[in-house]
C-alpha cells in the first residue's frame, strides 16, 4: 500500500501537466483568433475611413460596405451571367480537376525521375526550359487551341500545378537517406518495393507540403483561363466587373476566392495531419 502512493502522485502530476498544456493551447488559439478578427476590423475600418464619401475613390478602389452590398446582391439576385453558385461551381470544377491531374502527374514524374538518374539527365533541359516559360501566357494559347470551354482552363491549371508538385516530389526523393535504401536492398527488397515502402513515405512530407501552394495556383489558373476567354466562372465575373468599372464587384469576387482557398486549406491541412501522423508534434504545424 505504501509503494502505490508515489505512483499515484506521479500519475496525478502528469495529468495536471497535460491539463495545463491543453489550457495553454486553448488560450493561445482564442488569442490568435481574436487577434485575427481585430486585425481584419482595423484593415476594413481604415479602408472605409480612407475612401469616405469620395465617389472617385469608391469607383477606383471600392469600399468594404459596397463589397458587402455587392455580395448580398449576388447571393440574393444572382449575377449578370447567371446565379452566383453556378460561377463558383464552374471555377471549382476547373480548379479541382486540374489540381488532381496536375498533382498526380507531378508526383509520378518527380518520383520516376528522382529514382531513375538516366531519365532525369535526359529530361532535365526540357523541364528547365518549360519551367522558364511564363505559364500564365500559355492560357492564351490553350484558349486558341481548345476554345472557350472547360478544357483550356483545366489544361492551364494542370500546367500551373504540375511543376510545383514535381519539383517537391523530385527533391523529396533525392533527400531520402541512402542508408535506408541500402538496408532495404540488402534485405532483398526489389526496386519497386524500395520505392513504395522507403522512398515514397520519406518523400511524402515534401509532396504534401507542395499541395498547400499548388491549390492556390489551381485557383489562379482557373481564374486566368476564364478571364482570357470563357462563358462563366468567377474569372468571367471579375472581367465583367472590371469592364463596368465596378471595383466593389472585383473585390467581392476576390473575397469569394479567398473563402474558397481557406476552405481548401482546411481540408488539405486535415489530410496532411492524417497522412503524416508519425511526425513529431513540434513539426505538425508551421510557425511563421
N, C-alpha and C positions, 0 to 999 in steps of 0.2 A: 504493500500500500504506500509506503514512503517513497519507493522508487518511481511511482506513477506521477507524483506531484510535479517533479521537474519537467517531465514530458508534457504534461498538461499545460504548464506555464509557458513552455516554448511554443506549443501549438496556439495558445491564446495570443502570444506576442506576434507570431506570424500572421494571424488573422487580423490583428489590429493594424499591422503594417500594410497588408493588402487593402484593407478598408480605407486607410488614409491615402493610399496611392490612387484608388478609384475616386475618392472625393476630390483629390487634386486634379485628376484628369477631367472630371465633370466640371469643376470650377474653371479650368483652362478653356474647355470647349465653350462654356457660356460666355466667358470673357471675350474670346475670339469672335463669337457670333455677334455680340452686341457691338464690338469694335467695327466689324464689317458693316453692320447696319448704320452705325454712326458715321462712318466714312462715306457711305452712299448718300446719306442725308445731307452731309456737308457739300459734297460734289454737286448734287442736284439743286440744292438750295442756292449755292453760289452761282451755278449756271443760270437759274431763273432770275436771280438778282442782277446779274451782269446784262442779260438780254433785256429785262424790264419790259416796257411797253413800246420799245423801238421796233416798228414794223419791219424796217430794213434788216435789223439783226435777226428778227424772227424768221424772215424769208431765207436769210443766208445760213443761219446756224441752228434754227429750230429752238424749241424751248420744252422743258420737261412736261409742263402741263399740256402743251399741244401734242406731244408724243403720246401721252396717256389718252387724250381725247381721240387721237388717230387710231390707237389700238382698240378702244371701245367701239368706234365706228366700224372698223374692220370686222371685229368679232360679232357685232350685232347685225350689221347691214351687208357685210361682205365687201370685197374689193372690186375695182373696175374690171378685173379679169376673172372674177368668179369668187366663190366662197373662200375665206381665208384658210380653212382646214385643207382645201384642195391644194393650195400653194405650198403649205407646209409639207403635206404628204408627197407632193411631186419632188421637192428638193430632198426630202429624207430618203425617198426611194432611190434617187440617183446617187446620193452620198453613200447609202448603206451597201448597195450592190457594188459600186466601185470600190468601196472600202474593203469589203470581204474578198473580192477578186484580187485587188492590189496587194492586200496583206498576204493572201495565200501564195501568190506569185513571188512576193518579196521573200517570204520565209523559205520557200522551196529553192529559189535561186541562191539566196545567201548561204544556206546550209550546203547546197551542192557545190558551189564554187569555193566555199570555205574548206570543204573536205577534199576536193579534187584539185590539186595545185595546177595541173595541166590546163584544166578548163578555166581556172582563174587567170592564168597567164594569157590564154587565147582571147578571152572576152574583156580583159582589163582595159585596153584602149577604147573599145567601143562603149563600154559603160561610162568611162570618163568623158567621152565626147557627148553622149546622150545626157549625162548629168549636167554638163555645162550649158546645154540649150535652155533658154528661159521657157519652162514648160507651160506657163500661162499662155504664151504666144501660140502654142500648139492648139489651143482652143479654137482659134480661127480656122486652122487647117482642118480640124475634126468637123467643124460645122460645115465647111465647104464640101468635105468628102462624104459625110454621113447625113447631112441635112439638119433640120431643126428639132428632130426627135430626141428621145431619151438616150440613144446610142452615143451621140457625140459627147454628151455630158458625162456619161459613165466612163467613156474612154479617157477623158481628161482627168477624172477622179482617179482612175487606175494609175495613170502616169504619175500623178502627184503623190499618191500613197506609196507606190512601189519602191521608189528609191530610198525613202526614209526607213522603211522596214528592211529592205535588202541590206543596206549598209550596217544596220544594227545587228541583223542576223549573221552577216559575214564576219563582223568584228567579234561578235559573241562566240562564234565557232573558233576563231583564231585565238581567243583568250582562254580557251579551255585548258586546264592543267594537263600538260603532256604526260605526267606521271599516271594520271587516271587512265588515259588512253593506253599507255604501255602496259599497265597492270591488267586491264581488261583483255588486251590482246594476248598477253602471256597466259591468262586463264582460259584461252581458247575461244574468245568471242570473235564472231565474224565482223567484217567491216560494217555491215548493216546493223548488227547488234550493238557495236560500239557507238554508231551514230545515234541510234534510237535510245539506248539506255545511258549513255555517258555524255555525248556531245549535245544532244537536244536539251536535256534537263539543265545542263550547265549554261547554255546559251539562252535559255528561256527568259531569264531576267532582262537581258538586252532586248529581246523580241517584244516582251510585254511592255517594257518602258517606251518603245517606239510607238505603241498604239495610241498613247495619250496625244502625241503630236500629230500622228497620222490622221486621226479622225477630224482634227481641225483642218488639215489640208483637204480632206474629203469634202467638207462643207464648202471650203473655198473653191474647189474645183467645180462643184455643182452650181454655186452662185455665179462664178465667172462664165461657165458654159451657158447658163440661162441669160446672163447679161449680154453675151455675144450674139445669141440668137436662140429664141425659144418662144413657146406659146404660153407657158405657165411656170410657176415656181416663185420663190422669194427673190431670185435674181431679176426676174421679169418685173416683179413688184417694185423693186428698187429702181430699175430703169425707168418705169413709168413715173414714179415719184420724182426722179431727177428731171425727167422731161417736162414736168409741170411745175418745177421749182418748189416742190413740196419737201422741204428739209425734214419736217416732222415725220413724213412718210418714210423717208430713207432711214432715219433713226429708229422708227418703230419696227421696221423690218430687221434692223440690226439687233434690236432688243430681243426679238423672237429668236434670231440666230443664236444669241448669247444664251438664252434659256435652253435651247436645244443642245448646245455644246455642254452646258453644265450638267444636264440630264445624262448625256452620253458619257461625260467624265465620271459621273457617279457610278454608272454601270461598269465602265472599264476598270475603275478602282476596285469595285467589288469582285470582278473577275480576277484581277491581279492578286488580291488578297487571298482568294480561294485557291488559285493555282500555285501561288508561291507561299504557302503556309509554313514551309520549312525555314523561311528566312528568320534571322534574329529579330526580336521585337523592335530594336532601335533602327532597323532598316525598313520597317513596314510602311513608313510614310515619309514624305520629303520634308526637310527642314530648310526653309528659304532664309 
